[in-house]
Structures are given as structure tokens and as C-alpha cells.
Amino acid sequence: MKTILHISKYYFPDLGGIETVAMYLAEGMKDYQNVVICFSTDRQYHEDVIHGTKVYRVPVELSLLSQDIAFSYPKVLKRVLKEYQPEFVHVHCPNPFVYPLVLKEVKKPAKVVVHWHSDILSKGIAYNLIRPLETQLLKKAAVVVSTSPNYITLSTPLTRFKEKVQIVPNGIIRSNFDKRPGDDKRIQEIRNTYKDKFLILTVGRHVPYKGLDMLIKAEQYINGDVQILIGGKGPETNALKRLANNNPRITFLERLSDNSLRCFCHAADIVAFPSITKAEAFGISLAEAMYCRCAPVTFSIPGSGVNWLSLKGDTGEEVPLYNIYAFAEAIDKIVSDPELMERYSTASHLRIEENFTQEKAIEAMTAVYKSLEE
């Protein structure tokens, strides 16, 4: 059995989009032995077995420009490479600290698979130092994986290497969003709380690129009887609450537990997804809500997978970037037309079920690896 060494910034039980993808690939690609090396979050070295996957966690000594630094990482990486002699090294990007280590330590015949979750978004002086290493890593890669075809077109690093890019979309973990015993009661309680208004749900970290201020500003132009539910927290939370100014049609839900998130997704009618830049590379929370039959409203975001995930006029509404009037109009269009809402909600569920589940992602990634064996 051939071995894949996944190099991820963090790994379960640390939570995040990349961490979730790394986990379901490591656990799901059963034709291979999967091993993980990542940073630890408690400044301690650990060797764990998580759901059958061996995980090496390297302590972080310091953080510089949002990048973790682990001085013992080269030693651990060398040891893991020597012990397992992996046929493949799967680098989840961005994680620039590991780029020079991979370039130096990973030798042929091992093949490098670069999983491009997103560009490095800050393009300052630090990126000028990183960019040559990033380019060398992409040159070294046997395959570069992008999560959507949209992202390639406006990703400056990927554009030069289009010929080696393959598409493997992210996938939701369906079991987390399939209804469980007792959910119907909780879902009805949620709807009763808001007196059966049309529920507009958005969930995500409160950071500028999520565009939550656009949604809050759009609220005043929505004519329908709606309640906007904003889940999550982040550095922008207080500013967003000030902007909302105790508006009774806007409720901040804070961070939701997995069980609460599932029930709110099933209770909602529309998922508002007002992200405004390709920092939103894919939109996994959009996919989760669509799976639960929410009708999407999004902005048109150049270079983002969001507008591949939800298809304009098929699964939902898509409006010009930054146009809060059009965003409000799109919400009203759906809430005023029950047949349209039903069509979008059904199409959204099917789009995710047929294309964007962890099973589909594992199947697509396995095919990438099989092609490297030919």
C-alpha cells in the first residue's frame, strides 16, 4: 500500500476549512496509507492516532506575520519522511513556512501534490520574499489541485501552471447536516421564535471579506417580512452590531454548536452569502446551507468558487458585486414567489448532493492519485 504524507497547517480536532478537508481525505482515501504532519496549538509535541490516521504535531515557537514558526519542524519532517518513505507528499496551501522544507527534503521518486485552497492574500513585502518559494513549489508539483475552475482564472500563481491543475471541489460532511431525532421539534421552535417570518441565514467568521456589512445595509431595502440571522463571531462583530443598531429584523446568533447550526440551516428559507472578494475561495458554509434546502443569494465575485457552487438562475440568485439594492431585490424576489423558492431549494440540495460532498471529493482526489500511478 502506497503512502501519502499530508502536510497541513493544523489538523482535527483543530477546526477549520482546510483542516476538515485534510481530515476527510486522510480518512477517506483508503487505498493509501495516510499520515499527517502539522503544527500543534499548545506548544507541545504530540504523536496522535486520530480515527486511524497517525498525526505528528510540531510545537510552534512563535508567529511572524500570521505565519507559525516551528524550529523543530525540519527534524520531525526528515524523520517522518525516512520512516514512511511516502510515494506522495500532499501539501495543503497556503502554509509558506513548509515550502522551503518540502523543496529541500522531498526527493524523487516521491511526488508532490499541491492542494491550492487559496492564494496568499496579503501581497506586501513578506509575500515578495515568499513568492519565489511558492513558484518553486508549484514547479516541483506533479499535480496542483484547485477547489474550483473559477479560482484558476484570477489566481496569479496558478495561471502560470494551468497545464498541471486539476479540479477537486471541497465537500460537505453530509452526516453533520442530515436531520436527527428531535431536530424537527427544534426547527419548529426556531421558526416559532421568529413568528414564521422568512428566515435569512448567514454563517461565517466576522471579517471584512465576508461582506456582512453589505447584508446589514441591504436590510433596509428588503420589503418582505424577514428576519436576518447572523451566525459566527470575529474581529468585526462589534462593528457589525453597531451598524445594525439594534435593528429588530437582525439577530446575532454568535457561534453555533454543530447541532444548532444544522437546525438553523434547516429552519432557514434563504442563505444570504454576501462575501465580496475571492478570499472566499469556495464557500463551504454556503454549500452546507444549500444542502439543507436554503435558496442562495450571492454577489458575483471574480475568481471565487462561490459562483460555481451556486449557479445563477438555477440554484439561486446572483447580483452585481457591492450592489446592496440588487441584493435586497433578489431576496424579495424569492420570498414573494413560493414556486421559485421551492425550485431553488430543491435544485440547491441536488447540486450539493451530486457534486459537493466529502464522498465526491474523496472520489475525485483518489482519481488524481491513480493518474499519478500510471
Secondary structure as GFF3:
##gff-version 3
##sequence-region A 1 374
A	DSSP	beta_strand	3	7	.	.	.	ID=ss1
A	DSSP	alpha_helix	17	28	.	.	.	ID=ss2
A	DSSP	beta_strand	33	39	.	.	.	ID=ss3
A	DSSP	beta_strand	46	50	.	.	.	ID=ss4
A	DSSP	beta_strand	53	58	.	.	.	ID=ss5
A	DSSP	beta_strand	62	64	.	.	.	ID=ss6
A	DSSP	beta_strand	67	69	.	.	.	ID=ss7
A	DSSP	alpha_helix	73	84	.	.	.	ID=ss8
A	DSSP	beta_strand	88	93	.	.	.	ID=ss9
A	DSSP	three_ten_helix	96	98	.	.	.	ID=ss10
A	DSSP	alpha_helix	99	105	.	.	.	ID=ss11
A	DSSP	beta_strand	111	116	.	.	.	ID=ss12
A	DSSP	alpha_helix	125	140	.	.	.	ID=ss13
A	DSSP	beta_strand	143	146	.	.	.	ID=ss14
A	DSSP	alpha_helix	149	153	.	.	.	ID=ss15
A	DSSP	alpha_helix	156	159	.	.	.	ID=ss16
A	DSSP	three_ten_helix	162	164	.	.	.	ID=ss17
A	DSSP	beta_strand	165	167	.	.	.	ID=ss18
A	DSSP	three_ten_helix	174	176	.	.	.	ID=ss19
A	DSSP	alpha_helix	183	193	.	.	.	ID=ss20
A	DSSP	beta_strand	198	203	.	.	.	ID=ss21
A	DSSP	three_ten_helix	208	210	.	.	.	ID=ss22
A	DSSP	alpha_helix	212	218	.	.	.	ID=ss23
A	DSSP	three_ten_helix	219	221	.	.	.	ID=ss24
A	DSSP	beta_strand	226	231	.	.	.	ID=ss25
A	DSSP	alpha_helix	237	244	.	.	.	ID=ss26
A	DSSP	beta_strand	250	254	.	.	.	ID=ss27
A	DSSP	alpha_helix	258	267	.	.	.	ID=ss28
A	DSSP	beta_strand	270	273	.	.	.	ID=ss29
A	DSSP	alpha_helix	284	291	.	.	.	ID=ss30
A	DSSP	beta_strand	295	299	.	.	.	ID=ss31
A	DSSP	alpha_helix	306	309	.	.	.	ID=ss32
A	DSSP	beta_strand	317	319	.	.	.	ID=ss33
A	DSSP	alpha_helix	324	335	.	.	.	ID=ss34
A	DSSP	alpha_helix	338	355	.	.	.	ID=ss35
A	DSSP	alpha_helix	358	373	.	.	.	ID=ss36
###
